[in-house]
Amino acid sequence: MAVKSAQIQTRRTDFSCPSIRSVFLLLTLAFLAAGCQKKSPSRSELRSITRDLVAAAQKAGGRDAEIVIRPEMGARQGERARLVADDIFVNLPDGAKASAVEVALDRTAARYHLAHVPRSSSPGVIRFDYLLDGRRTQSIHINVANAANANRTESVSGPRLAIIIDDLGGDLAPAEALLRLRYPLTLSILPNQPHSAEIADKTFRRGDEVMLHLPMEFEGSTAKPEAVELRVGMGAGEVDRLLGQMLEAVPHAAGINNHEGSRATTDPALMADVMAVLRQRNLFFIDSRTTAATVAYDAARQAGVRAASRNVFLDDVETREAILRQIDLAERDATKEGSAIAIGHPHPATIAALEEALPQLKARGVRLVFASALVH
């Protein structure tokens, strides 16, 4: 018995060693931390919630309500893309049922213990998120087609101008500078760049519009091809796969415009395949018109895809004075035709010119709108 007691006592003494106590303390803390972590809802759980939300919105909105679901995909480096949240767009013909839809959504959300978090809204658009245990599961957009507001004359009259800034994704600073301007801007983001997803998310959370700046094959040898781009001769399946991957890299994209594409946009077969994908995903298309021979807009119209074409490039000449003149030209086009689309790039001179010009445009009665407002 004496030997046995000594062995037990030795074990107790060993466990009292400071280094061993530290190890056990760390293991205990790690175990407790793991137990406190909140598990993200599975894909099937998230989709089940979305289905119930959509059913509630449809019932409250009636048969004239159009509801679109856009899955938001994301992945950490080295991981496969996974479903992060669902964007639910409820499009109503007027504002009479907007409140009823929101109430119906909140009642359904309460059954799943979802928290309602308001986001920045604008005339005719109600935005909010649902969170489960602090994690966003759905983003809601209630859009009212005829959102006239008697107290905001700029929302019901005047020429409309959409300004798209593309080529974003490689550098975070220009995007943040554009978002600080506090005017409606549409940011078109290249896929698979270091900050593509981050810029898209910041733009979306700010309430501005996100587009995918879709790389397409160009004519000639004046530029370097993108690592991944749509090229003439690709089959419909390859177009669908690549375009799907690029949309996953730029979450929240409501539409696309072409990056380069002076060859691709002249090819009817390729454009027909692109438009088939956009129609299936309910995305709009803006033809950047990088060539006068483009057939992209016509292909979009034939496929039933909402579309429009660029009127003015802002910064072919990268000086503040030249860009201000192009903004004036875009304003004249908008005044003459009722609306216009201008495309620029995240150059310092462009951002400086916009900072100066945007308040002046508003003062002269020009309505700054998102690109999606000008497609048809």
C-alpha positions in Angstrom: 0.0 0.0 0.0 2.9 2.3 0.8 4.3 2.0 -2.7 0.8 2.5 -4.2 0.3 5.7 -2.2 3.7 7.0 -3.2 2.9 6.5 -6.9 -0.4 8.3 -6.5 1.3 11.1 -4.7 4.0 11.3 -7.4 1.3 11.7 -10.1 -0.4 14.5 -8.1 2.9 16.3 -7.7 3.6 16.0 -11.5 0.2 17.6 -12.3 1.0 20.5 -10.0 3.9 21.4 -12.2 3.4 25.0 -13.6 4.1 24.1 -17.2 1.5 21.2 -17.1 -1.0 23.4 -15.4 -0.6 25.9 -18.3 -1.2 23.3 -20.9 -4.4 22.1 -19.2 -5.6 25.6 -18.8 -5.1 26.3 -22.5 -6.9 23.1 -23.4 -9.8 24.0 -21.2 -10.1 27.5 -22.6 -10.0 26.1 -26.2 -12.7 23.6 -25.4 -14.9 26.3 -23.8 -14.3 28.7 -26.8 -15.2 26.0 -29.2 -18.4 25.3 -27.3 -19.3 29.0 -27.3 -18.9 29.4 -31.1 -22.2 29.7 -32.9 -22.7 27.4 -35.7 -23.6 28.9 -39.1 -26.9 27.8 -40.6 -26.4 25.0 -43.2 -27.2 25.6 -46.9 -30.5 23.7 -46.5 -31.5 25.6 -43.4 -30.7 28.9 -45.0 -32.7 28.0 -48.1 -35.6 26.8 -46.0 -35.8 30.2 -44.3 -35.6 32.0 -47.6 -38.4 29.9 -49.0 -40.7 30.9 -46.1 -39.7 34.5 -46.4 -40.5 34.5 -50.1 -43.8 32.8 -49.6 -44.8 35.4 -47.0 -43.7 38.3 -49.2 -45.6 36.9 -52.2 -48.8 36.5 -50.2 -48.6 40.0 -48.8 -47.6 41.6 -52.1 -50.2 39.8 -54.2 -49.9 38.4 -57.7 -48.4 41.6 -59.1 -45.3 41.3 -56.8 -42.2 40.0 -58.6 -39.7 38.3 -56.3 -36.2 37.5 -57.3 -33.6 35.5 -55.2 -29.9 35.9 -55.9 -27.6 33.6 -53.9 -24.6 35.3 -52.5 -21.5 33.1 -52.6 -18.2 33.5 -50.8 -15.1 31.6 -49.9 -12.0 32.0 -47.8 -8.7 31.6 -49.6 -8.2 28.0 -50.6 -11.8 27.0 -49.9 -14.7 26.2 -52.3 -17.4 28.8 -52.7 -20.3 28.4 -50.3 -23.7 30.0 -49.8 -23.2 33.0 -47.5 -26.7 34.7 -47.7 -29.6 35.1 -50.0 -30.5 38.5 -51.5 -34.3 38.8 -51.9 -35.7 41.4 -54.2 -39.4 42.2 -53.9 -40.5 44.4 -56.8 -43.9 46.0 -56.3 -45.9 48.1 -58.9 -46.6 50.8 -56.3 -46.1 51.5 -52.6 -49.5 50.5 -51.3 -48.3 47.1 -50.2 -44.7 47.8 -49.2 -45.5 48.1 -45.5 -47.6 44.9 -45.5 -44.7 43.0 -47.2 -42.2 44.2 -44.6 -44.6 43.2 -41.7 -45.1 39.8 -43.3 -41.4 39.3 -43.7 -40.7 40.3 -40.0 -43.4 37.9 -38.7 -41.8 35.0 -40.6 -38.3 36.1 -39.5 -39.4 36.1 -35.9 -40.2 32.4 -36.1 -36.6 31.7 -36.9 -35.3 34.2 -34.3 -33.8 36.5 -37.0 -32.8 40.0 -36.1 -34.0 42.8 -38.4 -31.2 45.3 -39.1 -32.1 48.4 -41.2 -29.8 49.5 -44.0 -29.5 52.7 -46.0 -32.6 53.2 -48.1 -33.6 55.6 -50.9 -36.9 56.8 -52.4 -38.7 53.7 -53.6 -36.3 51.2 -52.1 -36.5 49.7 -48.5 -33.4 47.7 -47.5 -32.7 45.7 -44.4 -30.8 42.5 -43.4 -31.8 39.5 -41.3 -29.2 38.1 -38.9 -29.1 34.8 -37.1 -26.8 34.8 -34.1 -25.1 37.9 -35.5 -24.6 36.3 -39.0 -26.4 37.8 -42.0 -28.6 35.2 -43.7 -30.8 37.4 -46.0 -30.7 40.9 -47.4 -34.1 42.3 -48.3 -34.7 44.9 -51.0 -38.3 46.1 -51.4 -38.4 48.1 -54.7 -41.4 50.2 -55.6 -41.7 51.0 -59.3 -43.7 54.2 -59.0 -42.1 55.8 -55.9 -43.1 59.4 -56.6 -42.5 61.6 -53.5 -44.0 65.0 -53.4 -41.4 66.3 -51.0 -38.5 65.3 -53.3 -38.9 66.9 -56.7 -35.6 65.5 -57.9 -37.1 62.0 -57.7 -40.0 62.7 -60.1 -38.6 65.1 -62.7 -35.5 66.1 -64.6 -33.1 64.3 -66.9 -31.5 61.1 -65.5 -27.8 60.3 -65.6 -26.2 57.1 -64.5 -22.4 57.1 -63.9 -20.7 53.8 -63.9 -17.1 53.5 -62.6 -15.5 50.3 -63.8 -12.1 48.5 -63.6 -12.4 48.3 -59.8 -11.1 45.4 -57.8 -7.3 45.8 -57.7 -7.1 48.6 -55.2 -9.3 49.4 -52.3 -8.5 53.1 -51.9 -10.2 54.4 -55.1 -13.4 52.5 -54.3 -13.5 54.0 -50.8 -13.0 57.4 -52.2 -15.9 56.9 -54.6 -18.2 55.7 -51.9 -17.4 58.8 -49.8 -18.9 61.0 -52.5 -22.4 60.2 -51.2 -24.1 60.3 -54.6 -25.7 57.3 -56.4 -22.9 55.6 -58.3 -22.7 52.2 -60.0 -19.4 50.5 -59.3 -18.5 47.8 -61.9 -15.9 45.4 -60.5 -13.5 43.0 -62.2 -13.6 39.5 -60.9 -10.7 37.6 -59.3 -8.9 40.8 -58.2 -7.3 41.2 -54.7 -10.3 43.3 -53.5 -13.1 42.3 -55.8 -15.4 40.8 -53.1 -14.5 43.3 -50.5 -15.3 46.3 -52.7 -18.6 44.6 -53.8 -19.6 44.1 -50.2 -18.7 47.7 -49.2 -20.6 49.1 -52.2 -23.7 46.9 -51.4 -23.7 47.8 -47.7 -23.4 51.5 -48.6 -26.5 51.2 -50.8 -24.8 51.8 -54.1 -25.2 49.5 -57.1 -22.7 46.7 -57.9 -22.0 45.4 -61.4 -19.7 42.7 -62.7 -17.2 44.2 -65.2 -17.0 41.1 -67.4 -13.7 40.4 -69.2 -14.2 39.7 -72.9 -11.8 39.2 -75.8 -10.6 42.3 -77.5 -9.5 42.9 -81.1 -5.8 43.5 -81.8 -2.7 43.4 -79.6 -2.9 46.8 -77.8 -3.9 45.3 -74.4 -3.0 42.2 -72.4 -5.7 39.5 -72.3 -7.2 38.8 -68.9 -6.3 35.4 -67.3 -10.0 34.4 -67.5 -12.2 36.0 -70.1 -15.0 35.1 -72.5 -13.7 34.4 -76.0 -15.1 33.9 -79.4 -15.6 30.1 -80.1 -16.5 29.1 -76.5 -19.4 26.8 -76.1 -22.6 27.7 -74.2 -21.6 25.4 -71.3 -18.2 27.0 -70.9 -19.8 30.5 -71.1 -22.3 29.5 -68.4 -19.5 28.1 -66.2 -17.1 31.0 -66.5 -19.7 33.6 -66.1 -21.1 31.9 -63.0 -17.6 31.8 -61.5 -17.1 35.5 -62.1 -20.4 36.4 -60.6 -19.4 34.4 -57.5 -16.2 36.5 -57.3 -18.3 39.7 -57.4 -21.2 39.3 -54.9 -24.3 41.4 -55.1 -23.9 42.1 -58.9 -27.2 43.3 -60.3 -26.0 43.4 -63.9 -22.9 43.4 -66.0 -21.0 45.5 -68.5 -18.2 44.4 -70.8 -14.5 44.9 -70.0 -12.7 45.3 -73.3 -14.6 43.0 -75.7 -14.1 44.7 -79.0 -14.0 41.3 -80.6 -16.3 39.3 -78.3 -19.2 41.8 -78.5 -19.2 41.6 -82.4 -19.8 37.8 -82.3 -23.6 37.0 -82.4 -23.1 33.4 -81.1 -21.1 34.4 -78.1 -23.4 37.3 -77.2 -26.5 35.0 -77.5 -24.9 32.6 -75.0 -24.0 35.4 -72.6 -27.6 36.8 -72.8 -29.1 33.4 -72.1 -27.1 33.2 -68.8 -28.1 36.8 -67.9 -31.8 36.1 -68.6 -31.7 33.0 -66.4 -30.1 35.0 -63.6 -32.3 38.1 -64.0 -29.3 40.4 -64.6 -29.2 43.4 -66.8 -26.6 44.3 -69.4 -24.9 47.6 -70.2 -23.0 47.7 -73.5 -19.8 49.6 -72.9 -19.6 50.1 -76.7 -15.8 49.5 -77.0 -16.4 49.0 -80.8 -18.9 50.5 -83.2 -19.5 47.0 -84.6 -21.0 45.7 -81.3 -24.1 43.5 -81.5 -24.3 43.0 -77.7 -27.3 45.4 -77.1 -29.3 43.8 -80.0 -28.5 40.3 -78.6 -29.8 41.4 -75.2 -33.0 42.8 -76.6 -33.6 39.6 -78.6 -33.1 37.5 -75.5 -35.4 39.6 -73.4 -32.6 40.9 -71.2 -33.0 44.4 -69.8 -30.2 46.5 -71.5 -28.8 49.9 -72.3 -25.7 51.4 -74.0 -23.0 53.8 -72.9 -23.3 57.3 -74.2 -20.1 58.9 -73.0 -16.7 57.8 -71.8 -15.5 60.3 -69.1 -11.8 59.9 -69.0 -10.2 58.9 -72.3 -8.1 62.0 -71.4 -7.1 61.8 -67.8 -7.1 65.4 -66.7 -9.7 67.0 -64.5 -10.6 69.7 -67.0 -11.1 67.1 -69.8 -13.2 64.9 -67.6 -15.4 67.9 -66.5 -16.1 68.6 -70.2 -17.1 65.0 -70.7 -19.5 65.2 -67.7 -21.0 68.3 -69.3 -21.4 66.3 -72.5 -23.2 63.5 -70.6 -25.5 66.1 -69.0 -26.4 67.5 -72.4 -27.1 64.0 -73.7 -29.3 63.3 -70.7 -31.2 66.6 -71.1 -31.7 66.0 -74.8 -32.7 62.3 -74.6 -34.2 62.2 -71.1 -31.4 59.9 -69.8 -27.8 59.0 -70.4 -25.1 56.6 -69.2 -21.5 57.7 -68.6 -18.6 55.4 -67.9 -15.4 56.3 -66.1 -12.5 54.7 -64.3 -11.1 55.0 -60.8 -8.4 57.5 -61.7 -7.5 60.3 -59.2 -8.5 62.9 -61.8 -11.9 61.2 -62.4 -12.6 61.1 -58.7 -11.6 64.8 -58.3 -13.8 65.8 -61.2 -16.8 63.9 -59.9 -16.4 65.4 -56.4 -16.7 68.9 -58.1 -19.3 68.1 -60.6 -21.9 65.9 -58.8 -23.3 68.6 -56.5 -23.5 71.0 -59.5 -25.4 68.4 -61.5 -27.9 68.0 -58.7 -28.3 71.7 -58.4 -29.1 72.0 -62.1 -31.9 69.4 -61.7 -30.1 66.3 -63.1 -31.2 63.2 -61.4 -28.3 60.9 -60.6 -29.6 57.3 -60.8 -28.2 53.7 -60.8 -27.6 52.0 -64.1 -30.5 49.6 -63.5 -32.9 52.6 -63.6 -32.0 53.1 -67.3 -32.3 49.6 -68.7 -35.4 48.5 -70.5 
